[in-house]
Amino acid sequence: MKLSSKILVMMLGAFVTCLFASNVILKKQYDSADKSDYYWNYNKISTTPFKYLKIDGGNVTNIVFEQQKNCSVRVLDYWGGYDKDSVKTHVSGDTLHLQFVKSPTDLYKKSWMETNVLVRIAAPQLLAIDGYNTNFELVKFDQKELQINLTGKSRIEVESNIHNFDKLSINQRDSSQVIFEMNPDLKQSPIINAKNVAVKIQGVSLLDIGHMNVDNLQLDVTESSAVILSGHNLKSLQN
């Protein structure tokens, strides 16, 4: 056998061996995972309790919050080649600080991150969110009070599991969007009722409370900003 053929065979053998070893390691990780955990394919990077959340960055991907019995921050196990160390967390007092310290430059990585939920956050309750350049979604939200402070190029969507809020405080600046709606999976009335909603919006920001009927609505909106209101609230403002 020629030397070149021997080298080719050796390279092929090494490749097959590496492929087999990788499959064995991945299977071992899969078998050891707790399948009763719905998000078993996410790695926990923090379990420290918190009630307030401050996010810096993350508008290059999707971040989801869900109310659960225990606090946790999880990152997707498979990052598509993206550096996991790009996400940093620490808890100060009752506040969880979540920071994205890097942004992707590769177009493939950027596209992959935009279409996946890379970070999942859980806690029994979340009283306030302070977000800068972030993309955040609260799913199955079951809480009657919430404070939102949103800046930079940001977006927050609240999917509520309840029809009634007591108090909402929303402060938006720069180019930010906040959307409230009922959880579409419930197949119930899309209308949300709120007792008190205080809104302050600046920049080219947008607030969508078009499916919310508010008893006491306080609006402070600059000329360049926009608010989508329900017919109920439009009639109230006209009176």
MARGUDO-215782 format. One line per 8 residues: number of its first residue (from 1); for each residue x, y, z of N, C-alpha, C. Coordinates in steps of 0.2 Angstrom, whole numbers, plus 2048, in hexadecimal, padded with zeros to 3 digits. Layout:
! MARGUDO-215782
NUM) X Y Z X Y Z X Y Z  ...
***
This chain:
! MARGUDO-215782
1) 804 7FA 800 800 800 800 804 806 800  803 80B 7FC 806 811 7FB 806 815 802  80B 819 803 80B 81D 809 805 822 809  804 825 804 7FE 82A 804 7F7 826 806  7F7 820 803 7F1 81C 805 7F1 81A 80C  7F6 818 80F 7F7 817 816 7F5 81D 81A  7F7 823 818 7F6 829 81C 7EE 82A 81C  7EB 829 816 7E4 82A 815 7E0 826 819
9) 7E2 81F 819 7DF 81A 81E 7DF 81C 825  7E5 81E 827 7E6 820 82E 7E2 826 830  7E1 82B 82B 7DD 831 82C 7D6 82F 82D  7D4 82B 828 7CD 828 828 7CB 825 82F  7D0 821 831 7CF 81D 837 7CE 822 83D  7D3 827 83D 7D3 82C 843 7CC 82F 843  7C9 831 83D 7C3 835 83D 7BD 831 83F  7BD 82A 83D 7B8 826 83F 7B8 825 847
17) 7BE 824 84A 7BF 823 851 7BD 829 855  7BE 82F 852 7BC 835 856 7B5 836 855  7B2 834 850 7AB 835 84F 7A7 830 854  7AA 82A 854 7A7 825 859 7A7 827 860  7AD 82A 862 7AE 82D 869 7A9 832 86A  7A8 837 865 7A4 83C 866 79D 83A 868  79B 835 864 794 832 864 793 82F 86B  798 82C 86E 798 828 874 797 82E 87A
25) 79B 833 879 79B 838 87E 794 83C 87E  791 83D 878 78B 841 878 785 83C 87A  786 835 879 781 831 87B 781 830 883  787 830 886 788 830 88D 785 836 890  786 83C 88D 783 842 890 77B 842 890  779 83F 88A 772 83F 889 76E 83A 88E  772 834 88F 76F 82F 894 76F 832 89B  774 836 89D 775 838 8A4 770 83E 8A5
33) 76D 841 8A0 769 847 8A1 762 845 8A4  760 849 8A8 759 848 8AC 754 84A 8A7  750 845 8A4 74B 846 89E 745 848 8A1  744 848 8A8 73E 84B 8AB 73E 852 8AB  744 855 8AB 745 85C 8AA 744 85E 8A3  73F 863 8A2 73D 864 89B 743 868 897  747 86B 89B 74C 86F 898 753 86C 899  753 865 899 759 861 89A 75F 863 896
41) 75E 865 890 763 867 88B 766 86E 88C  764 871 892 767 877 894 76B 876 89A  771 879 89A 775 879 8A0 774 87F 8A5  774 87D 8AC 773 882 8B1 779 886 8B2  779 88C 8B2 77F 890 8B4 77E 894 8BA  778 894 8BC 777 898 8C3 770 895 8C6  770 894 8CC 76A 892 8D0 769 897 8D6  76C 89D 8D6 76B 8A1 8DC 765 8A5 8DB
49) 761 8A5 8E1 75A 8A8 8E1 75B 8B0 8DF  756 8B2 8DC 755 8B9 8DA 74E 8BB 8D9  74C 8C2 8D9 746 8C4 8D8 745 8CA 8D3  74B 8CD 8D1 74C 8D2 8CC 751 8D0 8C7  750 8D2 8C1 755 8D0 8BB 757 8D6 8B8  75E 8D6 8B7 761 8DB 8B2 765 8D8 8AD  763 8D9 8A7 766 8D6 8A1 76A 8DC 89D  770 8DA 89B 774 8DE 897 776 8DA 891
57) 773 8DC 88B 774 8D8 885 76F 8D3 884  771 8CF 87E 76C 8C9 87D 767 8CA 878  767 8D0 874 763 8D1 86F 765 8CD 868  76B 8C9 869 76D 8C5 863 76A 8BE 864  766 8BD 869 763 8B6 86A 75C 8B7 86D  75A 8B1 870 753 8B1 874 755 8AF 87B  752 8B3 880 752 8B1 887 74B 8B1 889  74A 8AB 88D 743 8AA 88F 743 8A9 897
65) 73E 8AC 89A 73D 8AB 8A1 736 8A8 8A2  736 8A3 8A7 730 89F 8A9 730 89E 8B0  72A 89F 8B3 72A 89F 8BA 72A 897 8BC  72F 896 8C1 72F 88F 8C3 731 88F 8CB  731 889 8CE 732 889 8D5 739 88B 8D7  73E 88A 8D3 745 88B 8D5 748 890 8D0  74C 894 8D2 750 899 8CE 755 895 8CA  756 897 8C4 75C 894 8C0 75D 899 8BA
73) 763 898 8B7 765 89B 8B1 768 895 8AD  765 894 8A7 768 88F 8A3 76A 891 89C  76F 88E 899 771 88F 892 771 889 88E  76F 88A 888 76E 884 884 775 880 883  774 87A 884 77A 875 884 77E 876 87D  77B 876 878 77E 877 871 77E 87E 86F  783 881 86E 784 888 86C 785 88A 865  786 884 861 788 886 85A 78E 889 859
81) 793 887 85E 79A 88A 85D 79B 890 861  795 893 864 796 899 867 799 898 86E  79D 89D 871 7A0 89D 877 79B 89D 87D  79A 898 881 796 899 887 798 89E 88C  79E 89F 88C 7A1 8A4 891 79E 8AB 88F  79B 8AC 889 798 8B3 887 793 8B5 88C  790 8B0 890 78A 8B2 895 78D 8B2 89C  78C 8B7 89F 78F 8B7 8A6 789 8B9 8AB
89) 789 8B6 8B1 783 8B7 8B6 786 8B8 8BD  783 8BC 8C1 784 8BD 8C8 77E 8C0 8CB  77D 8BE 8D1 777 8C1 8D5 77A 8C5 8DB  777 8CB 8DB 779 8D1 8E0 772 8D2 8E3  772 8D1 8EA 76C 8D2 8ED 767 8CD 8EB  761 8D0 8E8 75C 8CC 8E5 75C 8CD 8DE  761 8D0 8DB 761 8D1 8D4 766 8CC 8D0  763 8C9 8CB 767 8C5 8C6 76A 8C9 8C1
97) 770 8C9 8C0 774 8CD 8BA 776 8C8 8B5  773 8C9 8AF 775 8C5 8A9 778 8C9 8A4  77E 8C7 8A2 782 8CC 89D 784 8C7 897  783 8CA 891 786 8C7 88B 78C 8CB 88A  792 8C8 88A 798 8CC 88A 79B 8CC 883  798 8C8 87E 79A 8C7 877 794 8C7 873  795 8CA 86D 790 8C9 867 794 8C6 861  790 8C1 85E 792 8BE 858 794 8C2 852
105) 799 8C0 84F 79B 8C4 848 799 8BF 842  79A 8B9 844 799 8B4 83E 791 8B4 83D  790 8B4 836 789 8B5 834 785 8AE 836  788 8A8 835 785 8A2 837 783 8A2 83E  788 8A3 842 787 8A3 84A 781 8A8 84B  781 8AE 848 77C 8B3 84A 775 8B1 848  775 8AE 842 76E 8AB 840 76C 8A5 845  770 8A1 847 76F 89B 84B 76C 89E 852
113) 770 8A3 854 76E 8A6 85B 767 8A9 85B  766 8AC 855 75F 8B0 855 759 8AB 854  75A 8A5 852 755 8A1 852 754 89B 857  758 89C 85D 758 898 862 758 89B 869  755 898 86E 755 89A 875 75B 898 878  760 89D 879 766 89B 87C 766 89B 884  762 89F 886 762 8A0 88E 75B 89F 890  75A 89B 896 754 89A 899 754 89C 8A0
121) 750 8A0 8A3 750 8A3 8AA 74A 8A1 8AD  74B 89F 8B4 745 89D 8B7 745 89F 8BE  73F 8A1 8C1 73F 8A3 8C8 738 8A3 8CA  736 8A2 8D1 72F 8A2 8D3 72B 8A9 8D1  72F 8AF 8D2 72C 8B5 8D0 732 8BA 8CD  72F 8BE 8C9 734 8C3 8C6 731 8CA 8C7  733 8CE 8CB 730 8D5 8CD 732 8DA 8C8  738 8DA 8C5 73A 8E0 8C1 73F 8DD 8BC
129) 73F 8E0 8B6 744 8DF 8B1 747 8E5 8AF  74E 8E5 8AE 751 8EB 8AC 756 8E8 8A6  754 8EA 8A0 757 8E7 89A 75A 8EC 895  760 8EB 893 764 8EF 88E 766 8EB 888  764 8EC 882 766 8E9 87C 764 8E1 87D  75E 8E0 87F 75C 8D9 880 756 8D7 87D  755 8D0 87C 74F 8CD 879 74C 8C8 87E  747 8CA 881 745 8C6 887 73D 8C4 886
137) 73C 8BE 889 735 8BC 888 733 8B9 88F  72D 8BB 892 72A 8B8 898 724 8B3 896  725 8AD 897 720 8A8 895 71C 8A6 89B  716 8A4 89A 711 8A2 89F 712 8A6 8A5  712 8AC 8A4 713 8B1 8AA 70D 8B1 8AE  70E 8B0 8B5 708 8AF 8BA 709 8B4 8C0  709 8BA 8BE 70B 8BF 8C4 707 8C6 8C2  705 8C9 8C7 700 8CF 8C6 704 8D6 8C6
145) 70B 8D6 8C8 70E 8DC 8C8 715 8DB 8C4  717 8E0 8C1 71E 8DF 8BD 720 8E6 8BB  727 8E7 8BC 72A 8EE 8BA 72F 8EC 8B5  72F 8F0 8AF 733 8EF 8A9 737 8F6 8A8  73D 8F5 8A7 741 8FB 8A5 746 8F9 8A0  744 8FB 89A 747 8F9 894 74B 8FE 88F  751 8FD 88E 755 902 88A 759 8FE 884  75C 902 880 760 900 87A 75B 8FD 875
153) 75E 8F8 871 75A 8F5 86C 757 8EE 86F  751 8EF 872 74F 8E9 876 748 8E7 875  746 8E2 877 73F 8DF 876 73D 8DB 87C  737 8DC 87F 735 8D7 884 72D 8D6 882  72C 8CF 882 725 8CD 881 723 8C9 888  71D 8CB 88A 71A 8C8 890 714 8C4 88E  714 8BD 88E 70F 8B9 88D 70C 8B7 894  706 8BA 895 703 8B9 89C 6FE 8B3 89C
161) 6FF 8AF 8A2 6FA 8AA 8A3 6F4 8AC 8A7  6F4 8B2 8A9 6EE 8B5 8AD 6EB 8BB 8A9  6E5 8BC 8AB 6E1 8C2 8A7 6E2 8C8 8AB  6E4 8C8 8B1 6E4 8CE 8B5 6EB 8D0 8B8  6EC 8D7 8B7 6F2 8D9 8BA 6F0 8DF 8BF  6F4 8E0 8C5 6F3 8E5 8C9 6F7 8EB 8C8  6FD 8EA 8C6 701 8F0 8C5 707 8EF 8C0  708 8F3 8BB 70D 8F2 8B6 710 8F9 8B6
169) 717 8F9 8B6 71B 8FF 8B5 720 8FE 8AF  71F 902 8AA 723 901 8A4 727 907 8A2  72E 907 8A2 732 90C 8A0 736 90A 89A  735 90D 894 739 90B 88E 73D 911 88B  743 910 888 746 915 885 74A 912 87F  74D 917 87B 751 915 875 74C 911 870  74E 90B 86E 74A 907 869 748 901 86C  743 901 870 741 8FB 874 739 8FA 873
177) 738 8F3 873 731 8F1 872 72F 8ED 878  729 8EE 87B 725 8EA 880 71F 8E8 87E  71D 8E1 87E 717 8DF 87C 714 8DA 881  70D 8DC 882 709 8D8 887 704 8D4 883  703 8CD 885 6FE 8C9 882 6FD 8C3 886  6F7 8C0 885 6F5 8BA 889 6F9 8B4 886  6FB 8AF 88A 6FE 8A9 887 6F9 8A6 882  6FB 8A6 87C 6F7 8A3 876 6F5 89C 877
185) 6F9 898 87B 6F8 891 87C 6F2 890 880  6F0 895 884 6EA 894 888 6E3 894 885  6E3 897 87F 6DD 897 87B 6D7 89A 87E  6D9 89F 882 6D4 8A3 885 6D3 8AA 883  6CF 8AE 886 6CE 8B5 884 6D5 8B9 883  6D7 8BD 87E 6DD 8C0 87E 6DE 8C6 882  6D8 8C8 885 6D8 8CF 889 6DB 8CE 890  6DF 8D3 891 6E2 8D3 898 6DF 8D9 89B
193) 6DE 8D9 8A2 6DC 8DE 8A6 6E1 8E1 8AB  6E2 8E7 8AB 6E7 8EA 8B0 6E4 8F0 8B4  6E6 8F0 8BA 6E3 8F5 8BE 6E7 8FC 8BD  6EE 8FB 8BE 6F2 901 8BE 6F8 900 8B9  6F9 904 8B4 6FE 904 8AF 702 90A 8AF  708 90B 8B0 70C 911 8B0 711 910 8AA  711 915 8A5 715 914 89F 719 91A 89E  71F 919 89D 724 91F 89B 728 91C 895
201) 727 920 88F 72A 91D 889 72E 923 885  734 922 884 738 927 880 73C 923 87A  73F 928 876 742 925 870 73D 922 86B  73F 91D 867 73B 91A 862 738 914 864  736 914 86A 733 90D 86D 72C 90C 86C  72A 906 86D 723 904 86C 721 8FF 872  71B 901 874 717 8FD 879 711 8FA 876  710 8F4 877 70A 8F1 874 706 8EE 87A
209) 700 8F2 87C 6FC 8EF 881 6F5 8EF 87D  6F5 8ED 877 6EE 8EE 873 6E9 8E9 876  6EB 8E3 879 6E7 8DE 87C 6E6 8DF 884  6E7 8E5 886 6E6 8E7 88D 6E1 8EC 88F  6DD 8EB 893 6D8 8F0 896 6DB 8F3 89C  6DC 8F9 89D 6DF 8FC 8A3 6DA 901 8A6  6DA 900 8AD 6D5 904 8B1 6D9 90B 8B2  6DF 90B 8B4 6E2 911 8B5 6E9 911 8B1
217) 6E9 915 8AB 6EF 915 8A7 6F2 91C 8A7  6F8 91C 8A9 6FD 922 8A9 702 922 8A3  701 926 89E 705 926 898 70A 92C 898  710 92B 897 715 930 896 719 92E 890  717 931 88A 71A 92E 884 71C 934 87F  723 933 87D 725 938 879 723 938 872  723 93D 86D 720 93D 867 723 938 862  729 935 863 72C 930 85F 72A 929 861
225) 727 928 867 726 922 869 71E 920 867  71C 919 869 716 917 867 713 912 86C  70C 913 86D 709 90E 871 703 90B 86E  702 905 86E 6FC 902 86B 6F7 900 871  6F1 903 870 6EC 903 875 6E6 8FF 873  6E3 8FC 878 6DC 8F9 876 6D7 8FE 875  6D2 8FC 872 6CC 900 871 6C9 903 877  6C9 8FF 87C 6C7 901 883 6CB 907 886
233) 6D2 907 885 6D6 90C 888 6D5 912 883  6D5 911 87D 6D4 917 878 6CE 91B 87A  6C8 917 87B 6C2 91B 87D 6C3 91F 884  6C6 91C 888 6C8 91F 88F 6CB 925 88E  6D0 925 889 6D4 92B 888 6D0 931 885  6CB 92F 881 6C7 934 87D 6C2 937 882  6C1 934 887 6BB 936 88C 6BE 93C 890
***
